[in-house]
């Protein structure tokens, strides 16, 4: 991928991303310039002060005449070292001011009015001309017996040099905008380049490959982990698409039979002429087949509601024994056809706050699976136990069982195990069971050994409990 700045990098969205980077770089440049100027100012002032101290030492050397260097103030003609503008000597209340012959345009009055005790670098005073400013560097040294020596030098050269440095730094900071803005755009593009590359790779996978995945090694730890997550999503998506395709095949297969029968019965009824009995039989068969189709569609709608979190529960006090007994009675003939014995074991009656219709669908799904995948001459046991604040309902059989690799997948929507594909179904039952149980605040799990049977356990929050006579219902 090219990292050159192009038209796509000059969009408003990209500029908004680059603005914080630009401000950070520009602020850093301003701080760097300020640090440089402060350092340069301190260095120039140090040089000025050192030069003034050297001139003071040179002046004192010239004046030294013995133990009392400042005795005859008024009568001595002083010579100033080169570079020194003035020298002031204060001794016992008397002052001697010696001024250089060449003041270089500096005001003599400023030197006269300058307090003897003051010292400093780049002292600014009003010049002789309007708008002019004199800049002096002054040092003062005190001696025993109260003597003070003050000397000054012209500080305009170094002060002007520092002013030029400030102007140059200001111009550089302003001119850096032209350089820093493209640099900010480049940094943003550089930071987004892994995402752009990833986007192109995903586009290639979507267009040309249905099985390949993104490389999970060699792109750095962050991108490797990112690609792993994307590959996980791709695999889940492909698995879901595959299961949906299989589910559509199952729906088409399961709908084809009742719809074909519905059409055949309707044609049969149309040929009846005036035979009222034949017409009634045809209409009755049509209603039966339409009910099968509606039931199938209703299951699919219920699963969709459960997964979207919009399932509405019409809870009411429900006798658990009565609810289970109704389902056992409903599947009595189905179990007899499969030669499977269904036993509802005795237990004290428990009243729970449940959605009667949906919880009956849970029992029906679990019992239907136990019978459907049971062995010839096998059995299904339903028993209830109490676990602290929960009630556990178990559906145990000695059928084909579930392999360990499939026990976590059976709760997924549209999933059907390899050994269950020979039976009719959409792969929605257990997914719906789990959704309804969770909506009631409970949980569902399975214990199974391949070729030995399975035990599905539903745990629901315990409500009010009432104990009645023990009972046992069985069907063959």
C-alpha positions in Angstrom: 0.0 0.0 0.0 1.4 3.4 -1.0 1.9 5.9 1.9 1.8 9.0 -0.3 -0.7 11.7 0.5 -3.6 11.5 -2.0 -7.0 13.0 -2.4 -8.6 10.5 0.0 -6.3 12.0 2.8 -7.7 15.5 2.3 -11.2 14.7 3.3 -13.0 16.3 6.2 -13.1 13.1 8.3 -9.3 12.5 7.8 -8.6 16.1 8.6 -10.5 15.8 11.9 -8.3 12.9 12.8 -5.2 14.7 11.8 -6.0 17.9 13.7 -5.1 16.6 17.2 -1.8 15.2 15.9 -1.0 18.6 14.2 -1.8 20.5 17.4 0.4 18.1 19.4 3.3 18.5 17.0 2.9 22.3 16.7 2.6 22.7 20.5 5.7 20.6 20.9 7.5 22.8 18.4 6.4 26.0 20.3 7.6 24.5 23.6 10.9 23.5 22.0 11.3 27.1 20.5 10.5 28.6 23.9 13.0 26.3 25.6 15.7 27.3 23.1 15.0 31.0 23.5 15.1 30.8 27.3 18.4 28.9 27.1 19.8 31.3 24.6 18.7 34.3 26.7 20.4 32.9 29.8 23.5 32.2 27.9 23.8 35.6 26.4 23.1 37.3 29.7 25.7 35.1 31.4 28.3 36.2 28.7 27.3 39.9 29.2 27.6 39.6 33.0 31.0 37.9 32.7 32.3 40.5 30.3 31.1 43.3 32.6 32.9 41.6 35.6 36.1 41.3 33.6 35.9 45.1 32.7 35.4 45.9 36.3 38.4 43.9 37.3 40.5 45.6 34.6 39.3 49.0 35.8 40.2 48.2 39.4 43.6 47.0 38.3 44.2 50.4 36.6 43.1 52.3 39.7 45.0 50.3 42.2 47.6 52.7 43.9 48.1 51.1 47.2 46.1 50.1 50.2 43.5 52.9 49.7 42.5 52.7 46.1 39.7 55.2 46.3 41.3 58.0 48.3 41.9 61.0 45.9 38.6 60.8 44.0 38.3 64.4 42.7 41.9 64.9 41.5 42.7 61.7 39.7 42.2 61.4 36.0 40.9 57.8 35.4 41.5 55.8 32.2 38.7 53.4 31.3 39.4 50.0 29.8 38.2 49.5 26.2 34.6 48.5 26.1 33.6 50.2 29.4 31.2 53.1 29.1 31.4 54.5 32.6 32.7 53.9 36.0 31.2 55.3 39.3 33.1 55.3 42.6 31.2 56.1 45.8 33.4 56.7 48.9 32.3 58.3 52.2 29.4 60.1 50.5 31.4 61.4 47.6 31.0 60.1 44.0 33.3 60.1 41.0 31.8 59.3 37.6 34.2 58.6 34.8 32.6 58.4 31.3 34.2 57.1 28.1 34.9 59.5 25.3 32.8 57.5 22.8 29.3 56.8 24.2 28.0 55.4 20.9 24.8 57.4 21.0 24.0 56.5 24.6 22.5 59.1 26.9 24.9 60.6 29.4 22.0 61.6 31.6 21.0 57.9 32.0 24.5 57.3 33.4 24.3 60.2 35.8 20.8 59.3 37.1 21.6 55.6 37.5 21.5 54.6 41.2 24.9 53.5 42.5 23.6 50.3 44.1 21.8 49.0 41.0 23.2 46.2 38.8 21.8 44.0 36.1 22.0 42.7 32.5 20.1 44.5 29.7 18.8 47.4 31.8 16.6 49.4 29.5 16.4 53.2 29.7 15.0 56.0 27.6 17.4 57.0 24.8 18.3 60.5 23.6 16.0 60.3 20.6 12.3 59.8 20.7 11.5 56.1 20.5 15.0 55.0 21.2 16.0 52.7 24.1 19.4 52.5 25.8 20.4 49.0 26.9 23.2 48.8 29.6 24.8 45.9 31.5 25.8 47.2 34.9 27.7 45.4 37.7 28.4 46.8 41.2 30.9 45.7 43.8 31.2 46.8 47.4 34.4 47.1 49.4 35.4 47.6 53.0 35.0 51.1 54.5 31.8 51.6 52.5 33.3 52.0 49.1 31.2 51.1 46.0 32.4 50.7 42.4 29.8 50.5 39.6 30.7 50.0 36.0 28.6 49.7 32.9 28.9 48.5 29.3 26.8 48.7 26.1 24.4 45.8 26.0 22.6 46.7 22.8 24.5 44.2 20.6 23.6 41.1 22.5 20.1 42.4 23.2 19.5 42.9 19.5 20.9 39.5 18.7 18.4 37.9 21.1 15.6 40.0 19.5 16.6 38.6 16.1 16.6 35.1 17.5 13.1 35.6 18.9 11.9 36.9 15.5 13.5 33.9 13.7 11.9 31.4 16.1 8.5 33.1 15.6 8.8 32.9 11.8 10.0 29.2 12.0 7.0 28.3 14.2 4.6 30.0 11.8 6.3 28.4 8.8 6.2 24.9 10.4 2.4 24.8 9.8 3.1 24.2 6.1 5.3 21.2 7.0 3.5 19.8 10.1 0.0 19.6 8.5 1.1 17.2 5.7 3.2 15.4 8.3 0.1 14.9 10.5 -1.9 13.6 7.6 1.0 11.2 6.9 1.0 9.9 10.5 -2.7 9.4 10.4 -2.5 7.4 7.1 0.4 5.5 8.6 -1.6 4.6 11.7 -4.6 3.6 9.6 -2.6 1.5 7.1 -3.1 -1.7 9.0 -6.8 -1.2 8.9 -6.7 -0.4 5.2 -4.7 -3.5 4.5 -7.1 -5.5 6.7 -10.0 -4.1 4.8 -8.5 -5.0 1.4 -7.8 -8.6 2.7 -11.3 -9.0 4.0 -12.6 -7.7 0.6 -10.5 -10.3 -1.2 -11.8 -13.0 1.1 -15.4 -12.0 0.5 -14.9 -11.8 -3.2 -12.7 -14.8 -4.0 -12.4 -17.2 -1.1 -15.0 -18.9 1.0 -12.6 -21.0 3.1 -9.4 -18.9 3.6 -8.7 -16.8 6.6 -6.5 -13.9 7.5 -2.9 -14.6 8.5 -2.6 -14.9 12.3 1.2 -14.6 12.5 3.8 -12.2 11.2 2.0 -8.9 11.4 2.9 -8.0 15.0 1.2 -9.0 18.3 -1.6 -6.4 18.0 -2.6 -7.2 14.5 -2.2 -11.0 15.0 -4.7 -10.8 17.9 -6.9 -8.6 15.8 -6.8 -11.0 12.9 -7.6 -13.9 15.2 -10.8 -12.1 16.3 -11.8 -11.4 12.7 -11.1 -15.1 11.8 -13.3 -16.2 14.7 -16.1 -13.9 13.4 -15.6 -15.2 9.8 -15.8 -18.8 11.0 -18.9 -18.1 13.0 -20.5 -16.3 10.1 -19.6 -19.2 7.7 -20.9 -21.7 10.2 -24.1 -19.7 10.6 -24.6 -19.4 6.8 -24.0 -23.2 6.4 -26.5 -24.0 9.2 -29.0 -21.6 7.7 -28.7 -23.2 4.3 -29.2 -26.6 6.0 -32.1 -25.2 7.9 -33.7 -23.9 4.7 -33.3 -27.3 3.2 -35.0 -28.8 6.3 -37.8 -26.2 6.1 -38.3 -26.8 2.4 -38.3 -30.6 3.1 -40.7 -30.3 6.1 -43.0 -27.9 4.3 -43.1 -29.8 1.0 -44.9 -32.8 2.5 -47.9 -30.9 4.1 -48.1 -28.4 1.2 -48.1 -31.3 -1.3 -50.7 -33.1 0.7 -52.7 -29.9 1.1 -52.7 -29.5 -2.7 -53.7 -33.1 -3.3 -56.6 -32.9 -0.8 -57.8 -29.7 -2.3 -57.8 -31.3 -5.8 -59.5 -34.3 -4.3 -62.2 -32.0 -2.9 -62.7 -30.2 -6.2 -63.5 -33.5 -7.9 -66.1 -34.4 -5.3 -68.9 -32.5 -7.1 -72.0 -32.7 -5.0 -70.6 -35.3 -2.5 -70.9 -33.4 0.8 -69.1 -36.0 2.9 -66.2 -36.1 0.5 -65.9 -32.3 0.7 -66.0 -32.3 4.5 -63.2 -34.9 4.6 -61.1 -32.8 2.2 -61.6 -29.6 4.2 -60.8 -31.5 7.5 -57.6 -32.8 6.0 -56.7 -29.3 4.7 -57.2 -27.8 8.2 -55.0 -30.5 9.7 -52.1 -29.9 7.2 -52.4 -26.1 7.6 -52.2 -26.5 11.3 -48.9 -28.4 10.8 -47.5 -25.6 8.7 -48.6 -22.9 11.2 -47.1 -24.8 14.1 -43.8 -25.1 12.2 -43.8 -21.3 11.5 -44.8 -20.5 15.0 -41.8 -22.3 16.4 -39.5 -20.3 14.1 -41.2 -17.1 15.2 -40.8 -18.0 18.9 -37.1 -18.8 18.5 -36.6 -15.4 16.8 -38.4 -13.6 19.7 -36.3 -15.5 22.2 -33.0 -14.6 20.6 -34.0 -10.9 20.1 -34.9 -10.6 23.8 -38.6 -9.6 23.0 -40.2 -12.8 24.4 -43.2 -12.0 26.6 -44.0 -14.3 29.4 -47.6 -14.6 30.8 -46.7 -16.0 34.2 -49.2 -17.5 36.5 -49.1 -20.1 39.3 -48.5 -23.5 37.6 -48.7 -27.0 39.1 -45.5 -28.6 37.9 -46.9 -32.1 38.3 -50.0 -31.3 36.2 -47.9 -29.6 33.5 -45.6 -32.6 33.1 -48.5 -35.1 33.2 -50.3 -33.3 30.4 -47.2 -33.6 28.2 -46.7 -37.2 29.1 -50.3 -38.0 28.2 -49.9 -36.1 24.9 -46.9 -38.2 23.8 -48.3 -41.5 25.1 -49.2 -42.8 21.6 -45.9 -41.5 20.1 -44.0 -43.4 22.7 -46.1 -46.5 22.1 -45.3 -46.4 18.4 -41.5 -46.1 19.1 -41.8 -48.9 21.8 -40.4 -46.5 24.4 -41.6 -46.5 28.0 -42.2 -43.0 29.5 -42.2 -42.8 33.3 -43.1 -39.7 35.3 -41.7 -40.5 38.8 -43.5 -39.5 41.9 -42.6 -36.3 43.6 -44.3 -33.8 46.0 -46.3 -31.3 44.0 -44.6 -27.9 43.4 -46.3 -24.7 42.3 -44.1 -22.3 40.3 -44.8 -18.9 38.7 -44.5 -19.9 35.0 -45.7 -19.2 31.5 -47.9 -22.3 31.2 -47.9 -22.5 27.4 -44.2 -21.9 26.9 -43.0 -24.2 29.7 -45.2 -26.9 28.2 -43.4 -26.4 24.9 -40.1 -26.9 26.8 -41.3 -30.3 28.3 -42.7 -31.3 24.9 -39.3 -30.6 23.1 -37.3 -32.5 25.7 -39.7 -35.5 25.8 -40.0 -35.5 22.0 -36.2 -35.6 21.6 -35.9 -38.4 24.2 -38.4 -40.5 22.4 -37.2 -39.6 18.9 -33.6 -40.5 19.6 -34.4 -43.4 22.0 -33.7 -47.0 21.3 -36.3 -49.7 20.5 -37.6 -51.0 23.9 -35.9 -48.1 25.7 -37.2 -45.8 28.5 -37.5 -42.2 29.4 -37.6 -41.1 33.0 -38.9 -37.7 34.2 -38.2 -36.9 37.8 -38.1 -33.7 40.0 -35.7 -32.8 42.8 -35.1 -29.7 45.0 -31.7 -28.0 45.0 -31.7 -25.2 47.7 -33.6 -22.3 46.0 -34.1 -24.2 42.7 -36.3 -27.0 41.4 -34.6 -29.4 39.0 -36.6 -31.3 36.3 -34.6 -34.1 34.7 -35.5 -35.9 31.4 -33.3 -39.0 31.3 -33.2 -41.7 28.6 -31.1 -44.7 27.5 -31.0 -43.7 23.8 -28.1 -42.9 21.4 -26.6 -40.2 23.5 -24.6 -37.2 22.4 -20.9 -37.0 21.7 -18.7 -34.7 23.9 -17.8 -32.5 20.9 -21.5 -31.8 20.2 -22.8 -31.2 23.8 -21.9 -27.5 23.7 -23.2 -27.0 20.1 -26.7 -28.5 20.6 -27.9 -25.3 22.1 -27.0 -23.2 19.0 -29.7 -22.1 16.7 -30.1 -24.4 13.6 -27.5 -26.9 14.9 -28.3 -30.6 14.2 -25.8 -33.3 15.1 -24.6 -35.8 12.5 -26.6 -38.6 14.0 -29.8 -36.6 14.2 -29.9 -35.5 10.6 -31.9 -38.7 9.7 -34.8 -37.4 11.8 -37.1 -34.6 10.7 -36.5 -31.2 12.4 -35.2 -27.7 12.0 -32.6 -27.7 14.7 -34.6 -25.1 16.7 -35.9 -27.1 19.6 -33.1 -27.0 22.2 -32.2 -23.4 21.3 -35.8 -22.5 22.0 -35.8 -24.6 25.2 -32.7 -22.7 26.5 -34.2 -19.3 25.6 -37.5 -20.0 27.5 -35.7 -21.4 30.6 -33.4 -18.4 30.7 -36.3 -16.1 30.3 -37.8 -17.7 33.4 -34.6 -17.0 35.3 -33.4 -20.6 35.2 -30.8 -22.7 33.4 -30.6 -25.9 31.4 -27.7 -28.4 31.0 -27.1 -31.9 29.7 -25.1 -35.0 30.8 -24.6 -37.6 28.1 -22.5 -40.6 27.2 -22.4 -41.8 23.6 -24.6 -44.9 23.0 -25.6 -44.9 26.7 -28.2 -42.1 26.9 -28.7 -38.5 27.9 -30.0 -36.5 30.9 -31.3 -33.0 30.3 -31.7 -31.0 33.5 -33.9 -27.9 33.8 -33.4 -25.7 36.9 -36.1 -23.1 37.7 -36.3 -20.7 40.6 -38.4 -22.1 43.5 -41.7 -20.5 44.1 -44.4 -21.4 46.6 -44.5 -25.2 47.4 -47.5 -27.3 48.3 -47.3 -31.1 49.1 -50.1 -33.3 47.8 -50.5 -37.1 47.4 -47.7 -38.8 45.5 -48.6 -40.1 42.1 -47.0 -42.0 39.2 -47.9 -41.8 35.5 -46.4 -44.2 33.0 -47.0 -44.9 29.3 -45.7 -47.5 26.9 
